[in-house]
Amino acid sequence: MDRTIYYCITQAENGLRTEQYLRRLRYSAESVKQLKKEPECILVNQTPFRMNRRLKEGDVLTVRVIDPAVSGHVAAVQLPLDIVYEDEDILVIHKPAGMPVHPSKTNTDNTLANALAWYYKAQGKPFCFRCAGRLDRDTSGLILVAKHFVSSGILSSMAARREIRRDYLAISRGHISPREGTICAPLSRRPGPGILRIVDFEHGESAVTHYRVLSEKNGHSLILVTLETGRTHQIRIHMKHLGFPLSGDYLYNPDMEYISRQALHSYRLTFTHPVTGANMVFTAPLPEDMLRILSPDILRFSIS
């Protein structure tokens, strides 16, 4: 994947070394190292430029991202792919429930990575899977993917600083009280084999979840959830810890009366574009299997 990015140097940036300038734009150390390998990757006023040279006001810095990486182990498989947004740097995808994100020993040809590999292959483009986040297999909704190593490195920095906001919609049975709050309960892996996590105040990693009940219908509560941290199964365990596990959660609450997977949906994604700096906000409507729990009347509720 090749990408050319242009930057106009302002008075405030006059005198900065090229590497300094790029690091201020959150280019990772690895990205800078990769750019140094090719003499034509860094140009100033169309002339090759060393990273240690200083920029002047009015210069036009050109960054040519030549990305040689290829995910050769990911098979290209024609699968449904709902692309909400795409440009030269990122993809925002609406992932269905039941689709794993990454290939594994038990999921080699049914993942989001497989679907994207096919999408790239159909365009005659090399493919490297760089997902900026994760969703459990049975969690539906929005997920962000970087298209080259520069955008991937910047998004990783943003994620570490908690600058990518993910809002989820979840459904639990019963009347949740209090109707909004913050759950602070550290999480760790449960002893023994398997992927189960538990609340562990002695040895667990910090985990913080904010929630707000939006509505109640048919004996269930629709909840807006925002993560301050992103631990494995965090929402699922925290809602169980609160006493209101998610409906259909086969690991933590096998209540399959209304839905056959955890009632959890990545509803809204908010972030600053890693290259252009534009404010990006995307939403994905509540899927039908979750709507059926509450009835179609839920469409009348405003989520904010």
N, C-alpha and C positions, 0 to 999 in steps of 0.2 A: 504494500500500500504506500503510494507516494503522495506527498502533500507539500505545497509551497505556501509559506506564511510570510506576510510582509509586516514590518513594524516601522513606523516613522518616529525618529528620535526627537524628543522634545527638549526644551531648555533644562527641565528638571533632571533629565537623564544625561546631559552633556558631561563628558569626561568619564563615564562609567566604562569599565572594561566589558567586552562583549559577554564574557561568562557571567560577570556580575549582573548585567542587565537581564540575561536569561534566567538566572537563579531568582531574581526579584519577580519574574513572571511565573515562578514556581516550576520551572523546568527542573526535573530531578537530576541528581549527580550522574545517574546512569544515562539519562537522555543526553546530557552534555557530552559525556564520554562517547556515546554512540555518534553524535554529530561531528566530533573531532576526527573520526576515522576517515571521513570523506572530505577531500579538499574543496569540493564544490557545494558542500552543505551549508556553509556560512558565507554569505556575500554581503558586502556593503557597497551600495551604489553600483551594483552589478559586478563587483570585483571581489575575488576570494579574499577572505579576511580572517586573521588569526583570533582565537578566543581571548588572548591577552592584550590585544590592541584596544585602544580607547575610542569610544563613539563620540561623534560631535552632533550638536543640534542640527536638524535638517537631514541627517543621514537617513537612508532607507536600508534597513537591515532585512535581508532575505534569508529565511531559514528553509532549506529544502530537506524535508523529512523523507528519507529513503529507508523504508522499513523492510529489512530482509527476512524477518522472522516469519515462520510458517508453522501452523499447528498440523503437522503431517500425520499425527496419530488420530486425528478426528475425521471419521468417515463422513462424506457428504451424503446426506439423506434428505429427500424431498418430504418436508413436513410443513404443516401450517405455520406461517410466520406473520404475526400482526405487528408491523413496524409503524409506530406512532409518529416517529420523527427520525430524520436522517440528514446529516450534512457530511462534510469532508472529515470531520473529527469524531463524531459520536453517533450512536444509534440509541433510541429509546424504544423498547419493545414491550408489548403487552403479552406476557407469558400466560398461557392457560394452565389451570390446575392439572396435575398429572404429568407434567413435563419437567424432568430434572434439568438443571442448568448445565452441569458439567458431566461428561462421560465418567463412568465408573465400571467396576468389574461386572456389575449386574445391569448397567444401563450403558450400552455401547453405541446404540444407533437411534435413540429416541429422545435426545436431549436438545436443548436450545443451541448448543454448540454445533451439533449435527445439522440442524436446520440452517444456521448461519453459514456453515461450510458450503452447503448446497447453494445458498443465495449468492455467495461470492463466486463459486465455480460457474454458475450460470452467466455471470458477468465477465468471466475470464480474468478474475482478480485473485491474487494470493490471499490466503486467509490465515489470520492469527487471532485466536479467541482471547480477548482481554476484557473480562467482565468486571465492571466497577461496582461490586456488591454481590449479594446472593439472595436467593429465595429458596425456601424448601420446595421439594417436588410438588406438593399438593397445595402450596400457596400460590394464588393467582396474582396477576397485576404487573405493574411497571418495573422494569429493570433497565439499567444503564450500561452500555457497552462502549468501550473506547475503540477507535478504528486504527490507531497507530501508537507508537511508544511514547510520543510526546504528550498526547492527550491522556493516555493511560497514567503516566507519571504524575501529571498535574491533578487528575481526579483522585489518585491515591493520596496525595498530599491533602486535598480537600476533605476526603473521607476521614483521614487521621485527625483533622482539625474539627471534625463534625460539622462541616459546611455543606454537606449534601443532606437535605432533609427528606425523610421518607415518612409519609403519613399512611396508616393502614386503617382499614375497616374490618372489624371483627364482630362476631355474634356469639353471645353466651346465653344460656337458658337462665331465666329468672330476672328478678329486680335487683339491679346492682346498687349497692349503697356502700360508701358515698357515691354520688353520681359522677364525680370527677376527682382526680387526685394523681399522686405520683407514687409509684411502687419502686422502692429502693431495696433490692434483695440480691446479693451476690450469687453467682451461678458457677457450678462446676460440673464436671462429668460424673455421672453416677458410677461408683466402683463396680468393676466387672466388665464383661464384654458389652458391646452395643453402643448406641448413640445417645442414650437417654441422659438428660441433664437434670440437676436438682438445685434447689436453693441451698446454699452452703455458706452460712455466716462466718464460719471459721476459716475456710480455705478458698472460698469462691472468688471469682473476679467480679469487680464492680459492675452492676447492671442497673440502669435506671429507665423506667417506662412511665410516660405520661398518658393518661386516658381521660376520656369524657364520654358519657352516655349521650347519644344523639336522640334516641327514640326507643320506645318499647312497643312491641307488637306480637301478638300470638304467643305470649308467654316468654318472649326472648327480648334481649337488649342489643341494639346496634351501637357499637362503640367506635369512636375515633381514637386511634392510638398513635403516639409519636415516640420514636426511640431516641434516647439520649446516648445510649450505647448500642452496640449491635452484636450481642452474644448469640450463639446458636440456640434456637428455640426460645428466645427471650420472651416474646409476647405470650407464647403458649404456656410457659412455665409461670410467668408472673401473673397471668389471669387465673391460673389454677391456684397460685399462692394466695390470691385475693379471695378465693372461694367461688370463682365463677369461670371454670375452664371453658375453652372454646368448644362449641358444638362440633361433633364429628371428628374430634382429634383422636385418632386411633392410638397414639402413643400415651397421651396424658388424660384422655377422657373419651373412651370408646362409646359415645352416645350418638348412634347412627340413625336415630329415628327420623331426623329431618334432612340430613346431609351426610354424604359418605366420605367426606374429607374435612380437614380442619377448616372452619368458617373464617378464613383469613385472606385478605385481599390488599395488595399494595396499591393504594388508591391514588396517592398524589406524590409527585417527585418534584422537588424544588432545589435549584442549584444555579450557580453562576457558570456560564459556558467556559470551558477550560482554555479556549483560545481567543474567542471574541470578547469575553467578559460580559456578554448579554445575560440578563436575568431570564431563566428558563423555568417554566411551570407547566407540568403535564398532569392530567388526571385520566383515570380509566374507570368507567362505570362499574357499579356492583354487578357481578356475574349472576346469571339466572338462578344457579343453584342456591346462592345466598339470598337472592330476592324471594325465592319461594318460601323460605323459612318465615319471612316477615309479611308476605303478601305484596302485590304490586303497589299498594298504597304508599310504600316506602319511597317511591319516586317523587312524592310531593315534598319530602323533607329536604331542606337546604343544608348542605354540609359546608362548614367554613372553619 
